Amino acid sequence: MHFLDRYVGIPAVAVLGWMKRKRKLPSKLDRIGLLRLVAIGDTVLISGVVADLRKAFPQASLIFFAGPSNFEIAGMLDGIDKVVSVPIVNPLAGIRAVRAVPVDLMLDFGQWPRLEALFTLFSKASYTVGFRTQGQHRHYGYDLSVEHSSDAHEIENFRRLVGALGVTTGSEPFLRRPPTGLPSAENYAVFHLWPGGMRKELKQWPSERWLQLIEEFAGWGLQVVLTGAHPDYGSNEEIIHRLQPRARGLVRNAAGASLQETAATLEHSRLVVSVDTGVMHMAAALGAPLVALHGPTSSKRWGPVSERAIVVDSPASGSGYLNLGWEYLPQPPACMECIGYEVVRGACRAILEKESAQLLMGESE
């Protein structure tokens, strides 16, 4: 798909863009479309600019065009009035889905996929805005293109896209709280071991260190919930099977739960420890205490947006080399292996002690 997107998508976008004349922004925006067809983490970050758009256009209907992988999380964005499901494996069906919901303005938040640019081009939007990303050749057909920076955190790029319309930005990511009867600050931690995407194994922290951390948490009297996608259920079971019997009884496998259920689990935990993936951004947006592990990705580009997060970047030389998510090196450095256990344990301990102190202060008041 990546190959076809580049070698078929680039000429298609270029030709269609050359044929398309630039238009003016409509004086009145009643229906604003936001298009991002993949990436749970990106969708969570976009929630911040959704809040900015809602403030700027309180009467407008905000419509999110999502693909299968981020459809559920798009429904959790506060301020979105409608989520449109766009099939991406069948481009013709995807174009029909986008054209079935005309908008006055379409904001394409895709950084590199030409497919998203093509869907935006074929939409019935009166005005389109998207990124001009270096080397990606996807910007030709937009009425307004905005420079995408590899030196800024991705939320700043999203803010720049919306800010080009004169919208004041600055809201932080926020998800609708999932309905739950759970009290806050339950006596468990959430560990998310498994990243997604291309060459995901390079974003994994060694299993032996996760096992050590689970054993440590069990010694502290904390339960551990292991989250993940459906395919991660078996991998979680293998981890649980390798634990000492006492620790094994304190661990629950929650892989395969819906994003709503996962969000509720994250929000009510005492601490989340996660590799760089969509769940990490969900935890940050839900305000959960968080330790985030970054190796091939830099936290300056892709880190959690949260004051309650501690980021652990790999000390390995050459770490943080991913910009758009797929630029893996022929011989990548062992980024995640260089994140020491004691560093992660110390970050966890610091958060738990801080949270306990704040809880005691609240009770005394």
Summary of the structure (lengths in Angstrom):
residues: 365
radius of gyration: 21.3
end to end distance: 57.4
largest distance: 68.6
contacts: 1248
relative contact order: 0.11
helix: 40%
strand: 16%
